Amino acid sequence: MKHKFSIVIPCFNAQETIVKCIESCTSQTFEDFDIIIVDDFSQDFSCDIIDNFIKRSTLKQTVKLIKLSENQGPSNARNVGIDASNSEYIALLDADDYFYKNKLSLISDILNDEPSIDLIGHDYSVNEYSLYENSYKISSVSLFGLLIKNFAVTPSIVFKRSLNTRFDKSFRFTEDHDFYLRVILDGYVIKYLNRPLVRLNRSLMSEGGLSSNKFKMRKGEFKMYFKFCTREVKYVPLLPVLFSFCLLKHLIKMAKHNH
């Protein structure tokens, strides 16, 4: 059966949060979706917890668990989940984050109204659910805007399953930013919705989570820019500017974080 959405969740040592993560999906007001969880060789009880959840579940939605035999990082896990889906759209979520209950309903309405959208991302809240107005704005994402700033967190994006673009498995940091750049270079349409529809379990610059390793994040950005300019050689003269901007941005973030 072909669903409107597949929610793809990479999971690694997420025994404390994975059930609440899944329940944020199964409590959606929109029901035409399945859930694909890709366990990236967890060393805790994540798989047992997910298996037990599936066994006792009486849900309308299918929850599928794919267990990988070695840890290869979230990019590979997401690709495995995407390739395992036959839905019209992919909605990404991380195992320690939670969807707002109207996420899929609102995104479905937007995609029905604007079928030309290939990928859409949206705002997020941190550690709590935010109140918001009923009105919202959808804006276009440009290549140059994306070069300057990542436009959306990974667990906010929804995109057509038919996209040929996949996450680069060699990236452990900034893999989402690299993915968006290649999506837009491949000629796809990206939009941004200014409404929070996912709750992150921590600040992006906190001590927990991948993004706390700030030095490796900067190295990831350098690698991303170099890869971009290698593919699009006409932008090679921009490389020193992009590197300098990346370094300046890092110093500003560090200064704010230390105050």
C-alpha positions as a printed Julia matrix, in Angstrom:
259×3 Matrix{Float64}:
  0.0    0.0     0.0
  1.33   3.41   -0.96
  0.99   6.01    1.79
  1.19   9.79    1.59
  4.14   9.9     4.03
  6.83   7.64    5.41
  8.32   8.94    8.65
 11.98   7.85    8.63
 13.69   7.76   12.04
 17.4    6.91   12.41
 17.97   5.47   15.87
 21.17   4.99   17.86
 21.16   4.34   21.61
 17.84   6.13   22.05
 16.18   3.9    24.64
 15.16   6.89   26.78
 13.31   8.79   24.05
 12.32   6.45   21.22
  8.85   5.53   22.53
  7.87   9.17   23.04
  9.27   9.91   19.58
  7.13   7.18   17.99
  4.07   8.28   19.96
  4.48  11.82   18.63
  4.03  10.24   15.19
  1.14   7.92   16.02
 -0.79  10.79   17.66
 -0.85  12.76   14.41
 -4.23  14.12   13.33
 -3.3   12.97    9.79
 -3.37   9.17    9.47
 -2.07   8.21    6.0
  1.54   7.34    6.81
  3.85   4.58    7.94
  6.91   4.69   10.2
 10.32   3.28    9.27
 12.86   3.13   12.11
 16.45   2.34   11.14
 18.52   1.22   14.11
 22.17   2.08   13.54
 23.59  -0.83   15.59
 22.51   0.5    19.0
 24.33  -0.85   22.05
 21.47  -0.23   24.49
 17.91  -1.63   24.63
 16.53   0.52   21.79
 15.71  -2.44   19.51
 14.04  -4.43   22.3
 11.92  -1.43   23.24
 10.88  -0.83   19.63
 10.12  -4.52   19.06
  7.94  -4.59   22.17
  6.16  -1.42   21.06
  5.39  -2.97   17.67
  4.17  -6.27   19.2
  1.71  -4.63   21.57
  0.63  -1.95   19.1
 -2.97  -1.75   17.84
 -2.23   1.2    15.59
 -3.61   1.81   12.13
 -0.11   2.7    10.96
  2.63   0.21   10.17
  5.81   0.58   12.24
  8.79  -1.14   10.61
 12.17  -1.65   12.3
 15.29  -2.16   10.18
 18.34  -3.31   12.16
 21.76  -2.5    10.71
 24.7   -4.81   11.45
 27.21  -1.99   11.95
 27.16   1.65   12.91
 27.57   3.91    9.86
 26.04   7.16   11.09
 22.7    8.92   10.63
 23.21   9.75    6.94
 23.42   6.09    5.99
 20.51   5.2     8.29
 18.33   7.87    6.67
 19.23   6.64    3.19
 18.3    3.07    4.15
 14.94   4.28    5.43
 14.28   6.41    2.36
 15.08   3.53    0.03
 12.8    1.2     2.03
  9.81   3.53    1.56
  7.28   3.47   -1.25
  5.31   6.49   -0.01
  4.84   9.71   -1.91
  6.77  11.81    0.61
  9.49  11.26    3.21
  9.28  13.04    6.59
 12.48  12.85    8.62
 12.58  12.74   12.4
 15.35  12.0    14.92
 14.87   9.48   17.72
 15.11  12.1    20.47
 12.78  14.68   18.91
  9.0   14.91   18.67
  6.48  16.05   16.06
  3.67  18.46   16.87
  0.42  16.51   16.44
 -0.77  18.61   13.47
  2.56  18.45   11.6
  1.58  16.03    8.83
 -1.89  17.51    8.42
 -0.57  21.02    7.8
  2.29  19.86    5.58
 -0.13  17.7     3.56
 -2.42  20.7     2.98
  0.53  22.84    1.85
  1.84  20.17   -0.53
 -1.63  19.68   -1.98
 -1.89  23.43   -2.59
  1.65  23.69   -3.99
  2.54  20.38   -5.68
  5.64  21.96   -7.25
  7.36  21.9    -3.83
  9.98  19.15   -3.81
 11.29  19.73   -0.28
  9.95  21.79    2.6
 11.42  22.54    6.01
  9.93  24.43    8.94
 10.68  26.09   12.26
 11.23  24.21   15.52
 10.96  24.68   19.27
 13.46  23.52   21.92
 12.51  21.35   24.92
  8.86  22.44   24.89
  5.94  22.92   22.55
  5.42  26.51   21.41
  2.16  28.35   20.98
  1.73  29.9    17.56
 -0.71  31.94   15.52
 -2.89  30.31   12.88
 -1.3   32.4    10.15
  1.97  31.32    8.58
  4.28  32.23    5.73
  5.9   30.01    3.11
  9.07  31.4     1.52
 11.4   30.21   -1.23
 14.92  29.03   -0.47
 17.63  30.25   -2.85
 21.06  28.82   -3.57
 22.89  31.88   -2.25
 20.72  32.06    0.84
 21.49  28.41    1.51
 25.22  28.98    1.05
 25.14  31.61    3.78
 22.91  29.76    6.23
 21.39  26.33    6.73
 17.66  26.87    6.36
 16.13  24.07    8.46
 16.94  21.34   10.98
 16.88  17.77    9.64
 13.83  16.56   11.64
 11.75  19.33   10.07
 12.12  18.38    6.42
  9.65  16.62    4.17
 10.48  15.81    0.56
  9.27  13.81   -2.41
 10.34  10.18   -2.35
 11.08  10.56   -6.07
 14.06  12.86   -5.37
 17.27  11.24   -6.58
 19.37  13.05   -3.97
 20.57  11.13   -0.91
 22.61  12.01    2.18
 26.39  11.79    1.81
 27.49   8.96    4.13
 30.97  10.48    4.48
 29.49  13.4     6.46
 29.0   13.01   10.21
 28.38  16.75   10.63
 26.52  19.28    8.42
 25.13  16.35    6.4
 21.76  18.11    6.23
 23.21  21.36    4.86
 25.18  19.42    2.24
 22.0   17.5     1.33
 19.97  20.7     0.82
 22.68  22.24   -1.35
 22.71  19.22   -3.64
 18.91  19.14   -3.76
 18.79  22.73   -4.97
 21.68  22.16   -7.4
 19.77  19.2    -8.82
 17.03  21.63   -9.81
 14.47  20.88   -7.11
 12.21  23.47   -5.44
 12.79  24.11   -1.71
 10.45  26.1     0.52
 10.47  27.14    4.19
  7.48  27.31    6.55
  7.83  29.71    9.49
  5.87  27.59   11.97
  7.34  25.26   14.61
  6.15  21.7    13.97
  8.92  19.7    15.67
 10.24  19.86   19.21
 13.97  19.34   19.63
 15.07  17.76   22.88
 18.03  20.09   23.37
 19.58  23.29   22.16
 21.59  22.92   18.95
 24.61  24.35   20.78
 24.16  22.44   24.05
 26.58  19.92   25.5
 24.37  17.02   24.35
 23.96  15.77   20.81
 26.07  15.85   17.69
 25.94  19.62   17.26
 27.81  20.24   20.54
 31.06  19.27   18.81
 31.55  22.73   17.39
 35.01  22.23   15.91
 33.9   19.21   13.9
 30.85  21.18   12.78
 33.13  23.83   11.3
 35.27  21.16    9.62
 32.07  19.74    8.17
 31.13  23.14    6.77
 34.58  23.58    5.21
 34.23  20.14    3.61
 30.74  21.01    2.39
 31.86  24.28    0.78
 34.87  22.61   -0.84
 32.64  19.85   -2.22
 30.17  22.44   -3.53
 32.87  24.45   -5.31
 34.4   21.26   -6.75
 31.05  20.41   -8.29
 30.25  23.98   -9.38
 33.68  25.26  -10.42
 32.34  28.68  -11.37
 31.96  29.35   -7.62
 35.59  28.5    -6.74
 36.46  32.24   -6.32
 33.87  32.32   -3.52
 35.66  29.64   -1.5
 37.87  32.0     0.61
 34.82  34.15    1.34
 32.75  31.13    2.38
 35.58  29.83    4.59
 36.02  33.25    6.23
 32.29  33.62    6.78
 32.13  30.16    8.34
 34.96  30.99   10.75
 33.43  34.34   11.7
 30.05  32.72   12.33
 31.73  30.15   14.57
 33.5   32.82   16.63
 30.26  34.75   17.1
 28.4   31.61   18.21
 31.18  30.69   20.63
 31.17  34.19   22.12
 27.4   34.11   22.63
 27.58  30.61   24.09
 30.22  31.63   26.64
 28.22  34.61   27.94
